[in-house]
């Protein structure tokens, strides 16, 4: 059989259902050959994406693409009865998710029969009130506050805290979140949600900062101030955390993992120059990475030594 050429795919678009490809003249044998060649990627039964598009996407974007593939491939939401909720709603809104699987969460009024949505789909049965409904990127989901509440009930404490911190930073109303939690007595996960809401802080700019703040609290080290700005001879410098009276700063160096951002050599050079100016003014700067958050005793010792305790 002659090889299937890449341009057998339509020039426009990147996501297709099987029937769409058939209607465009790409037969079943051609689809199979294109998948074998990597020109097409099968995201789920009945839905494909252009291989060159998939390969360029970051893990965060790929997880988001899987939701769109589900909607496009199954058309389960066409009747308006199902909504993408919980961590899927969080992904649609760009909320930070740490150490969370890529299963798709759907909420609908009635329980579906069998595996009609697929094994990678978690179906929740609930009636989403009109006030809690929203459309994001063309897909039915829930409001920012309802999404945060659902995730706070579902996820373990630290994962939920990261997400709720970010939701607050994006404008979620904490009073609304508290009122929602107050009406959920007896629900599974409600204690976790209320603990998260009590500790949540919109000042954290990344999952690493949230975990750092939580670790400091768990180790019973005096709480620092977040996002502290000071003037140096090289201009204004903002620190992730600072104990101003003791002139100790704590910087988390893992932001690029969540911002799809890699600092240039020039940015790194300027950062080090500002840090040098801080030390000249008597500051002690502690830099930590992801691995340091899981070496708790070592982290505690470094910090207490710098604080003079």
N, C-alpha and C positions, 0 to 999 in steps of 0.2 A: 504494500500500500504506500502511496506517495506520502511524504511527510506533510503534516499540516503546518502551514506557515502562520507566523504570528499575526499577519494582517488579515487572517480569516476572521479575527474578532472585529466587531464594529469599531470605527475610528473614534466615536464619541461614547462617553460613559465608562464606568469601571465596575459597576455592580449589576448583576443580572440574575433573574430566575431562569431555571432550565427552559421554561416555555418561551421566555423572551429570546433566548439564544436560538431556539428552534425556529421561532417566527422570523428571525433575522437571517436564516439560512445556514446556521451552524448546527450540523447534525449531531446525533448522539455519539457517533464514532469520532467526529472531530472534537467534540467536547472532551471525550476521554483522552484523546491524543494531546490536546492542549494542556490538560491537567498533568499528564505524564511528563510533559516538557517543562512544566512550571510556568507556562504562559497564562494559565488559569489556576486559581487557588480555590478549592472547594471549602467554603466557610462552614456550611452546614448542608443538610440534605436539601437539594433544590435551589441552592444559592451559591454563586461564584463571584470572585473578584479578580480583576486584572492582576496578574502576578507582579508586574513592575510597580504597581501602586502599593501592593501589600508589602513588598520588600523594603520600601522606603519609609514605612510607618514605624514609629516608636511603639514599644509595648503598650503605653497608655492609649495611643490612638488606635492600635489594633483591638484592644478591649472595647473601645467605643464602637469600632467598626463592626464587631460581632453583634452588638445590639441592633445596629442599622440593618445588618444582614438578616437577623431574625425577623425584623419588621418587614423587610422587603421580600424575603423568601417565603414567609408563612402568611403574611397579611392578616395576622391574628387580631390586630387592633383596628381593622377597617370598620368594624361595626361600632367602635367606641366603647366596647365592654371591658377591654383590658388596658392596663396602664403599666408602664415600666417604672418600678418602684424600688425601694431599698437601695442596694448598692448600684443597681442599674440606673435608677434615677440620679444617684450621686455622680455616676460617670457622665451622664448626659449634661450635668451642670458643671462638670470639671472639678468636683470636690476631691480633696486629697483622700486617697485610699492606700493604706499600708498593709501589706501582707494579707490581702483579700483575694479570694479566688475570682475567676472570671465568669462564674455562672450568671445567667440572666434571671432577674427576678421580675415576675409579672403579678399584678394583683387584679382580680376580677371578682364579680359578685357571686358567681357560681363556680363550683369546683369542676375543672375540666375532666373529661373521661380519659383514662389510660395515659399514654405518653404522647398525646397529640402535639405537644409543644417541643418535645425532644428531651433527652436525658440531661442536657446542660441547662435546662430551665427549671427554676423553682417557682411553683405557682402558689400564691397566697390567696385565700378566699376572704374578701372583705368588701364592704361598700364604701368607696372613697367619696366623701362628701364633696359637693360642688365647690365649696370654699377651699378644698385641699387639692383641686385639680389644676393642672397647668400643661402647657405645650412647650416643649424645648426641642429645638432642631427639628421641628415638624413631627415629633413623636409625643404621644400622650404620656404624661408622667404626673408627679405631684409637686406641690409648692416646695420652696426651699425649706420651710419650717417642717412640713410633714415628712419630707425626705430625711431631714436630720433626726426627727423623732423615730421614724421606722428603723434607721440605722443604729440609733442608740439602743433600741430594744433588741436588735439582732446581733450586733458585733460585740466582741470582748471589749473590756474597758479602754485599753490604750488605743485600739483601732477606732473606737467610737469617739474618744476624746480628740484625736487628730481631725476627724471629719467635722465634729461640732465646732471646734476652734475655727476651722476654715469657713464653715457655714456662717458663723457670727461675723467673721471678717468680710464676707461677701454681702452682709446686710440682713441676715436672719434676725428676727426680733426675739430676744431672750425672754421677754414677758410672755409672748405667744408660746414659746417652747415650754416654759414653766407651766402655763395653763393647760397645755396638752398633756403634760406629764401628770398633772394633778388629777386628771380625769381618767387615768389608766390604772387605778388600783387593781391589784390582782393579776395584771397582765405579766406574762413571762418577760423578763428582762427589765421590768420597771425600776428595780433598785439600781441596776447598772445605769439606766438612763438618768435617774435623778442624781446619782453620784457624778456622772459626766457633766451634767448641767451645773452642778455646784462648783466644779473645778474648771470649766471651760473659760477661755480667755482669747478674745480676738486679736490680741497683740502678736501672737505667734504667726510667723510668716512662712513656716514650712513644717512638715511632719517632724523633722529633727528637732526643731525648737520646742514643739509640743512635748516630745518625749524627754527632752532635756529638762524642761520645767517640771514635768511629772517626776522625773528621777530625783531632782533636787528636793522636791517635797517629800518623797518617800524616804530619802536618806536623812530627813529632818535637819537639813542645812538651812540656815536663814535665807529667806527668799530674796532673790535679786530683783532689781527693776528691769523690765524688758525695754528694748529699743531706746537705749539711752544715747543722747547726742552730746558730744563735747567738742570744743574747739581746740585745734592743735595748730602748730606753725604751718602745717600743710592743709589747713582748712578743716571743715566740719567732718566729724567721724561719728558714725552711728554704730553702736555695739549691740549685739543680740541681747546680752544680759550684762548687768554691771552692779557691783556693790560699790556705790560711789564714795562712801566714807572711807572705805579701805582701798580704793583705787584698784579694784580687781575687775577685769573684764573677761567674759566668756563668749567665745565665738564658735558657732557651729559651721563646719566646712562641707556639709553634704547637700547644699541646696540644689546643685545642678541635676541631681537625680530626679527631682520633681518639677523642675522648671524647664526641662529640655534645653538647658543652657550650659555652655562650657566657657569659662572665662578665658579671654585671650591672654597672651603673655604680658601685654601692656597693662591690662586690668589687674593681673596678679602682681605685677611690679608696683603699681600705684597702691594696691592694698598693703603690701609689705612696707612701703614708705610711710603710709599713714600709721601703721602699727609701730614703726620705729619712732615716729614723732610722739606717739602715746607713751612709749617706754621712757623717752627722754623727759616727759612730764611726770614721771613717777608711777605710771600705771604698770600693772602686771597683766599680761594678756595670755589667757589660756585658750588654746585651739583644740577642739575635739572633732572627731569624725564618728560615723555610724558605729564602728566597732567599739568605741569608747563607751557607748551607752549600754553595752552588754558586759562590761568589765566594771561592775559597780563598785567594788572595794577599791580598785585602782583609781577610778574616777573620784570617789569620796576622798581618798588620801591626797590626791593632787589638789583638789579644791580646798580642803581644809588647810593644807600647807600654805597655799597662796593667801588664804584669808587670815592666817596666823592663829588658827584655833587648834 
